[in-house]
Amino acid sequence: MTDVKDRVETPTPPDLPKLGLVGWLRWTWRQLTSMKTALVLLFLLALGAVPGSLIPQTAIDPVKVADFFEQHPKLGPFYDKLGLFDVYKSAWFSAIYLLLFISLIGCVVPRLQVYLKALRARPPKPPRNLNRLPGYQSFEPTASDGDVLELAATELRRRRFRVELYDGAVAAERGYLREAGNLLFHFSLILALVGAAWGALFGYRGTVLVVVGNEFSNSVAQYDDFSPGRVFTPDDLPPFSLKVNSFSVKFETTGPQRGAAREFNAPITYQETPDSPERSYDLRVNHPLKVEGTSVHLLGHGYAPKVTVRDGKGDIAFSGPAPFLPQDGNFSSFGVIKAPDARPEQLGFEGFFLPTAVIDQRGPVSVFPDAVNPVLAMTAYYGRPAQETGKPQSVYQLDKTKLTQFGDGKGDKLRFQLAPGQTKVLPDGRGSITFDSYQRWVKLQVSHTPGLDLALVGISLAILGLMGSLFIHPRRTWVRVRTQDGRTVVEVAGLDRGPERGLGDEIQAIADALNPASKPASKPSRAASET
């Protein structure tokens, strides 16, 4: 006997039409402009910004990037290929940014059209069975039908409903601003993205270390590091200049916060153009100088020992301040001093400047950030004069590949300490170094972000729109007068277009306002009973 399942023919699936190129494009566009996709892209954008906070960025601190390459010779090139040292200009971050921008526009424009139609639409007629709605009250009126409906329209308008009169009924609706808040939130994100993109394209940021008493002119060549926007040109730099006249700093001297900086400021003079008059300004933390839309911030400070290096012939090979970079909270600062023009052999020095030097089991260290007992602890190198290659070299690193470290004549490396005014004569008559004094330096950040105000406006409007979408509650309310078993009955019903929040109380209040002398003639509000 043949099995019944064998005798039943399997239905042939229908031939579905192929999507084609246009169909696939429409499907892709719908997926891209869906709210789910926008949320995913926003999450990916936030996730993609995490490496920019954890990994040193070339645009912010190129020295730390170079140190990362030295400490991680295998991981550094891999990160570099992924663009993790310049996250916000990488191809993958820009792709997420652009897709999010397109997705938000695709979300906002259709929803805006629907919202404008809803604004022009009349509140809908009351449904047939109002008693099935979550908020419901009914009573027998003491006034005429027309008076009840007129009173209902007045009461609903007082409660900020938009009212529409129908035959024997009043329809009202409110809460349109909730969707406006949603649209404002998404539109504000677009504004914030446009502002950020504007700043990334046309802005720039650079840092420069200026020794007290020196000047700085706003040109690309004078920056220690410079990060321009993609369409930025050097001609866009405003031609201002400034001079750091002095620098003062106060440290906490007692208590658990000993050594913490309490205030530091750098009085400067500046010119907006070469022909403009000089102006004075007190540059402080969070008190930047504003020049033609460009901000000059005071980021940090340090010490620059002033030394004089003489070569083996007695000639001055180097004289002036050499900036040293702080390594800890007590401003133990590392730096190098180069004298490539020394003869017959070039000279180089590296070591530490210790503002308040003491000697313990670790050797010379600084125990306080202010210059109470300044000491220069150095070691020295010599070598044949190097040939000029044209390649730039870091002023904070000493290339020792062709240099030899001096010995102390006892089989050990030469190490020495100098206080201000002291001189160290190098072995074999190769020269000397004198620690004359010290100066301070300040680190300045010069930046121009043209889209910053637009991004701030976008963020502010986004918060406003989010508050509207959270705290505004759309609600529909109907009042109808009908005849039931020869009696006139007034029905008041409402429906929340979202979570119910006080619906039963408001329906009861409207019913009481329409007929305060009557008692409820039917079941109470379902929302009120649940409450």
C-alpha positions, 0 to 999 in steps of 0.5 A: 500500500502506497503511503499517503505522504508519497501520493501527496505531491509537493507543491512547486514554489512560485517563481518570484520575480528577480530584484534586478539592479534597481530592486537591489539598490532600493533594498540597500537604501531602505536598509541603510536608512532604517532606524536600526541601521542608524543606531548600529552605525552610531554605536560603531562610531562610538566604538571606533573612537575608543582607540583614539583615546587609548592609543597615542595619536599623531595629531596630538602627541607624535613623540608618544607615537614614536615611543610606541614604535620603539617599544612595540616594533611589531605591533606599531607597524600593524597599528599604523596600517590600520590607521590606529595612530590617526583614527579620526582621519582613517578610511574606516572611521570616515566610512562609518561617519559618512554612512551614518550621515547618509542614514540620518538624512534618509531617516529624517526626510521621510519622517519629516514628510509624514510629520507635516502631513500629520500636522495638517490632518484632522484628529480622527473620528471617535471609534464605534466602541469607546468603552473598549479604550483604556480610559473611559467614563460616561454619565447622563448630562444635565445640560443640552447636547450642544452645550456639552459638546461646546463645553467639551471643546473649551475644556480640551482646548484649555488642556492644550488639545487640538480640537475638531468637531464632528456630528455629535462628537468632539475629537481632540489630540495633543503631543505632536511635539514628541515627534518634533523632538525625535526629528529635532534629535536626528536633525541635531545629530546631522548638525553635529556631524556637519560641524565636526566634518567642517572642522576636520576639513578646514581646521588645523591644530599645532603645538609649539614649545617656546622658551621664555623670552623667545617669539613665535610666528604663526607659520607651519615651519615654526610648529613642533607638530602640525595637523592640518585639515584635508582641504587646509592650505598654509595661506589660511594661517592668520599672520599673528606673532607673539612673544612669551615675556615671562612665566610664573608658577606656584606649587603647593608646598605642604600637605598631601597635595605637595608639589601640585601646581596651583596656578601658572600664567604666561604674560605675552605680547602679540600682534595680529598682523606684522603692521598692527600694534602690540597688545598684552595678554595674560595667557592662562589655563582655560583662558586662551588667546583668540586671534581671528578665530584661532585659539592659543592655549597654554598646555604645559611648561618645563625647564630649559637649562642654559649652557655654553659648550666649548670645543677642543679649540676653545671656541663656542660650539653651542650657547643658549637654552636647551628645552628638557621634557618633564618625566614625572610630577617632580619635573625630573626632565630629560633632554639632550644638548648637541654641538655638531659644529664642535671641532675637531670632533662634534660633541653631544650631551644627554641627561636630566635637569633636576629642579630640586636635586637630592641623592638617594639610593637611586642616585640624583633625583628631584623631590619637588617641581620648583627650582629650589636646588637645580642640578644638571646630571649629564653624560657626554659623547664625542665623534667625527663631524657628521655629514649633512643629509638634509633629513630632519632630526629630533631636538629631543633625541641624540643620534649615538650611532657614530658617537663614543661615550666619554670615559672617566679614566677609571674604566667607567662611563663619564657622568657628572653633575653641575650646579648653576655657574659650574663648568665640566672640562671634558677628558683629553682636552676635547672641550667643556660645558658650563651650566650658566643658568636655567629658563622656563619654557611653555607649550602652546597649542594653536588651533582653529576649529571652524565647525565647533560652534555648529557642533555645539549647537547640534549637541544642545538641540539634540538634548532639547529634542531628546527631552521632548521625545521623553517627556511629551506624551501623545494622547487622543481624547473623544467626547461623544453624545449618544442616545442609549435606551431612550437616555442621553449618555455622554461618553469621554474616552482617551488613548495614549499613543505610548505608555499610559501616564495619568490617562485615567485621572485626566479622563475623570477630570474632563468628565467632572468638568463637563458634568460636575454634579453627576456621578459616574453611570458606568464602569470607571476608567480601566487605567484608573482601576489599574492604578 
